């Protein structure tokens, strides 16, 4: 489990978000955001939906920097922290550079991430 966490952190630090999804996530992944967004519901299931969400996110923002910390393990789960300096391209915050901090709790089964849960407070 810890190796999966270390690999996820390494890929995210390098900006290889899609590679992380493609190599570390279960086909039956469940992704739960802190809030529903106009572009996607709060809860998504399946690798196709989660990959599409990731692709859409990468198209919808300019990422200036991302600090990734962790992983912090606990049983079959681990936590990763993200500090993202970015500028949204669309929506009410379009063109406004902002920094957000979020934490994600990942659950691992049979060497794959089966659930990701994000915790953050939306700037506004």
C-alpha positions as CSV (number, residue, x, y, z in Angstrom):
1,X,0.0,0.0,0.0
2,X,2.8,2.4,0.9
3,X,4.5,1.8,-2.4
4,X,1.3,2.8,-4.2
5,X,1.2,6.0,-2.2
6,X,4.9,6.8,-2.9
7,X,4.3,6.2,-6.6
8,X,1.2,8.4,-6.7
9,X,3.1,11.2,-4.9
10,X,6.1,10.9,-7.3
11,X,3.9,11.0,-10.4
12,X,1.9,14.0,-9.1
13,X,5.0,15.9,-8.3
14,X,6.1,15.4,-11.9
15,X,2.7,16.5,-13.2
16,X,1.9,13.0,-14.6
17,X,-1.7,13.1,-13.4
18,X,-3.1,10.8,-16.1
19,X,-0.3,8.3,-15.8
20,X,-1.2,8.1,-12.1
21,X,-4.8,7.3,-13.0
22,X,-3.9,4.9,-15.7
23,X,-1.4,2.9,-13.7
24,X,-2.5,3.1,-10.1
25,X,-6.3,3.2,-10.1
26,X,-8.7,0.3,-10.1
27,X,-11.1,0.0,-13.0
28,X,-13.8,0.2,-10.3
29,X,-12.4,3.4,-8.7
30,X,-14.8,5.6,-6.7
31,X,-13.9,9.3,-6.5
32,X,-15.6,11.6,-4.0
33,X,-15.1,15.3,-4.1
34,X,-15.9,17.6,-1.2
35,X,-18.5,19.4,-3.3
36,X,-20.4,18.8,-6.6
37,X,-19.1,21.0,-9.5
38,X,-20.9,22.2,-12.6
39,X,-18.6,19.9,-14.6
40,X,-19.1,16.8,-12.5
41,X,-21.1,15.3,-9.6
42,X,-19.6,14.9,-6.2
43,X,-19.3,11.1,-6.5
44,X,-18.1,9.4,-9.6
45,X,-17.5,5.7,-10.3
46,X,-15.3,3.8,-12.7
47,X,-12.0,4.5,-14.3
48,X,-13.5,6.1,-17.5
49,X,-15.4,8.8,-15.5
50,X,-12.5,9.5,-13.2
51,X,-10.1,9.7,-16.1
52,X,-12.4,12.1,-18.0
53,X,-12.7,14.3,-14.8
54,X,-8.9,14.4,-14.7
55,X,-8.6,15.3,-18.4
56,X,-11.2,18.0,-18.0
57,X,-9.5,19.5,-15.0
58,X,-6.2,19.6,-16.8
59,X,-7.8,21.4,-19.7
60,X,-9.7,23.8,-17.5
61,X,-6.8,25.2,-15.5
62,X,-3.3,26.6,-15.9
63,X,-1.2,25.0,-13.2
64,X,1.6,27.3,-12.1
65,X,2.9,25.0,-9.4
66,X,1.7,22.1,-7.2
67,X,3.4,21.0,-4.0
68,X,2.6,17.4,-3.1
69,X,3.3,16.0,0.4
70,X,3.0,12.6,1.9
71,X,2.0,9.9,1.7
72,X,0.9,9.3,5.3
73,X,-0.1,5.6,5.7
74,X,-2.8,4.1,7.9
75,X,-3.7,0.5,7.3
76,X,-5.0,0.1,3.8
77,X,-5.3,3.9,3.3
78,X,-3.0,6.8,2.9
79,X,-3.3,10.6,2.8
80,X,-1.6,13.0,0.4
81,X,-1.6,16.8,0.6
82,X,-1.8,19.1,-2.4
83,X,-1.1,22.9,-2.6
84,X,-2.2,24.0,-6.0
85,X,-1.3,27.4,-7.5
86,X,-3.5,27.7,-10.6
87,X,-5.7,29.9,-12.7
88,X,-9.1,28.6,-13.9
89,X,-9.8,29.1,-17.6
90,X,-13.6,28.9,-17.3
91,X,-16.4,29.7,-14.9
92,X,-16.8,32.5,-12.3
93,X,-13.2,32.3,-11.3
94,X,-11.8,32.4,-14.8
95,X,-8.6,34.3,-15.1
96,X,-8.2,34.7,-11.3
97,X,-5.0,33.1,-10.0
98,X,-5.5,31.3,-6.7
99,X,-3.9,28.9,-4.4
100,X,-5.9,26.0,-2.9
101,X,-5.0,23.4,-0.4
102,X,-6.6,20.0,-0.3
103,X,-6.0,16.7,1.2
104,X,-6.9,13.3,-0.4
105,X,-7.6,10.0,1.4
106,X,-6.8,7.0,-0.8
107,X,-7.9,3.4,-0.1
108,X,-5.9,0.6,-1.7
109,X,-7.0,-3.0,-2.4
110,X,-5.0,-5.6,-4.3
111,X,-2.3,-3.0,-5.2
112,X,-4.7,-0.5,-6.8
113,X,-6.4,2.6,-5.6
114,X,-10.1,1.8,-5.2
115,X,-11.3,5.0,-3.6
116,X,-10.2,8.6,-3.4
117,X,-11.8,11.2,-1.2
118,X,-10.9,14.9,-1.4
119,X,-11.2,17.4,1.4
120,X,-10.9,21.2,0.7
121,X,-12.7,24.5,1.1
122,X,-13.5,26.3,-2.1
123,X,-12.1,29.9,-2.3
124,X,-14.8,32.4,-3.0
